Amino acid sequence: MSKCGKHLQHLNEYLDGDLDESLCAEIEEHIGECQNCKLMIDTLRQTVKLCRESGDCEPLPEHLSQKLTSAMRKRWEEKFGKAKP
């Protein structure tokens, strides 16, 4: 698994502030060196912020949520390989 893939497995926990300090430090060091990961994390942070501020976020219909999740998983696996449990 690539360095990016290793760190991106923990992306949600990182953005939510739920990771231990040592893993956060590793991720921060990585995004300091990897422009692609920095851009992705910055974009996700901004998306979450805008969604929270708008207050107008509605859940996706179940079929769209499943389709989106499946497409994202497929793209992830193409780019980084299957995530280890």
BALOBA-1460 file (C-alpha; in Angstrom, 3 decimals):
// residues 85
<rec num="1" residu="m" x="0.000" y="0.000" z="0.000"/>
<rec num="2" residu="s" x="1.296" y="3.457" z="-0.816"/>
<rec num="3" residu="k" x="2.090" y="6.042" z="1.834"/>
<rec num="4" residu="c" x="-0.984" y="7.978" z="0.707"/>
<rec num="5" residu="g" x="-3.212" y="4.917" z="1.001"/>
<rec num="6" residu="k" x="-1.886" y="4.138" z="4.472"/>
<rec num="7" residu="h" x="-2.740" y="7.595" z="5.752"/>
<rec num="8" residu="l" x="-5.984" y="8.033" z="3.868"/>
<rec num="9" residu="q" x="-7.414" y="4.956" z="5.562"/>
<rec num="10" residu="h" x="-7.604" y="7.107" z="8.689"/>
<rec num="11" residu="l" x="-8.865" y="10.250" z="6.986"/>
<rec num="12" residu="n" x="-12.289" y="10.444" z="8.643"/>
<rec num="13" residu="e" x="-10.861" y="9.921" z="12.106"/>
<rec num="14" residu="y" x="-8.147" y="12.489" z="11.383"/>
<rec num="15" residu="l" x="-10.620" y="15.127" z="10.228"/>
<rec num="16" residu="d" x="-12.884" y="14.412" z="13.208"/>
<rec num="17" residu="g" x="-9.958" y="14.672" z="15.650"/>
<rec num="18" residu="d" x="-10.392" y="11.071" z="16.806"/>
<rec num="19" residu="l" x="-6.860" y="9.754" z="16.176"/>
<rec num="20" residu="d" x="-4.071" y="9.432" z="18.700"/>
<rec num="21" residu="e" x="-1.398" y="12.119" z="18.581"/>
<rec num="22" residu="s" x="1.322" y="9.971" z="17.023"/>
<rec num="23" residu="l" x="-0.811" y="8.981" z="14.029"/>
<rec num="24" residu="c" x="-1.992" y="12.587" z="13.616"/>
<rec num="25" residu="a" x="1.652" y="13.672" z="13.577"/>
<rec num="26" residu="e" x="2.439" y="11.090" z="10.873"/>
<rec num="27" residu="i" x="-0.463" y="12.296" z="8.738"/>
<rec num="28" residu="e" x="0.479" y="15.939" z="9.206"/>
<rec num="29" residu="e" x="4.062" y="15.172" z="8.224"/>
<rec num="30" residu="h" x="2.807" y="13.346" z="5.127"/>
<rec num="31" residu="i" x="0.462" y="16.142" z="4.013"/>
<rec num="32" residu="g" x="3.338" y="18.561" z="4.527"/>
<rec num="33" residu="e" x="5.206" y="16.638" z="1.833"/>
<rec num="34" residu="c" x="2.379" y="15.430" z="-0.430"/>
<rec num="35" residu="q" x="0.530" y="18.152" z="-2.301"/>
<rec num="36" residu="n" x="-2.177" y="15.775" z="-3.565"/>
<rec num="37" residu="c" x="-3.125" y="14.624" z="-0.067"/>
<rec num="38" residu="k" x="-2.980" y="18.178" z="1.272"/>
<rec num="39" residu="l" x="-5.336" y="19.335" z="-1.461"/>
<rec num="40" residu="m" x="-7.744" y="16.472" z="-0.789"/>
<rec num="41" residu="i" x="-7.782" y="17.069" z="2.969"/>
<rec num="42" residu="d" x="-8.205" y="20.825" z="2.557"/>
<rec num="43" residu="t" x="-11.065" y="20.244" z="0.124"/>
<rec num="44" residu="l" x="-12.801" y="17.816" z="2.479"/>
<rec num="45" residu="r" x="-12.388" y="20.196" z="5.410"/>
<rec num="46" residu="q" x="-13.953" y="23.000" z="3.399"/>
<rec num="47" residu="t" x="-16.809" y="20.762" z="2.231"/>
<rec num="48" residu="v" x="-17.610" y="19.697" z="5.800"/>
<rec num="49" residu="k" x="-17.439" y="23.301" z="6.982"/>
<rec num="50" residu="l" x="-19.775" y="24.548" z="4.271"/>
<rec num="51" residu="c" x="-22.232" y="21.733" z="4.871"/>
<rec num="52" residu="r" x="-22.311" y="22.375" z="8.618"/>
<rec num="53" residu="e" x="-22.694" y="26.118" z="8.163"/>
<rec num="54" residu="s" x="-25.522" y="25.854" z="5.651"/>
<rec num="55" residu="g" x="-27.715" y="23.712" z="7.869"/>
<rec num="56" residu="d" x="-29.492" y="22.588" z="4.711"/>
<rec num="57" residu="c" x="-27.850" y="19.183" z="4.377"/>
<rec num="58" residu="e" x="-30.340" y="16.448" z="3.708"/>
<rec num="59" residu="p" x="-29.565" y="12.754" z="3.655"/>
<rec num="60" residu="l" x="-29.237" y="11.137" z="0.264"/>
<rec num="61" residu="p" x="-31.863" y="8.624" z="-0.759"/>
<rec num="62" residu="e" x="-30.584" y="5.124" z="0.113"/>
<rec num="63" residu="h" x="-30.094" y="4.023" z="-3.504"/>
<rec num="64" residu="l" x="-27.965" y="7.093" z="-4.274"/>
<rec num="65" residu="s" x="-25.964" y="6.662" z="-1.089"/>
<rec num="66" residu="q" x="-25.188" y="3.043" z="-1.988"/>
<rec num="67" residu="k" x="-24.281" y="3.993" z="-5.565"/>
<rec num="68" residu="l" x="-21.976" y="6.783" z="-4.372"/>
<rec num="69" residu="t" x="-20.329" y="4.574" z="-1.746"/>
<rec num="70" residu="s" x="-19.763" y="1.844" z="-4.307"/>
<rec num="71" residu="a" x="-18.247" y="4.274" z="-6.823"/>
<rec num="72" residu="m" x="-15.952" y="5.796" z="-4.189"/>
<rec num="73" residu="r" x="-14.838" y="2.354" z="-2.983"/>
<rec num="74" residu="k" x="-14.092" y="1.273" z="-6.561"/>
<rec num="75" residu="r" x="-12.073" y="4.433" z="-7.227"/>
<rec num="76" residu="w" x="-10.192" y="4.034" z="-3.932"/>
<rec num="77" residu="e" x="-9.279" y="0.434" z="-4.717"/>
<rec num="78" residu="e" x="-8.128" y="1.379" z="-8.222"/>
<rec num="79" residu="k" x="-5.873" y="4.095" z="-6.839"/>
<rec num="80" residu="f" x="-4.674" y="2.631" z="-3.510"/>
<rec num="81" residu="g" x="-5.644" y="-1.051" z="-3.469"/>
<rec num="82" residu="k" x="-8.021" y="-2.758" z="-1.064"/>
<rec num="83" residu="a" x="-7.983" y="-1.432" z="2.476"/>
<rec num="84" residu="k" x="-6.755" y="-3.841" z="5.116"/>
<rec num="85" residu="p" x="-9.224" y="-4.521" z="7.949"/>
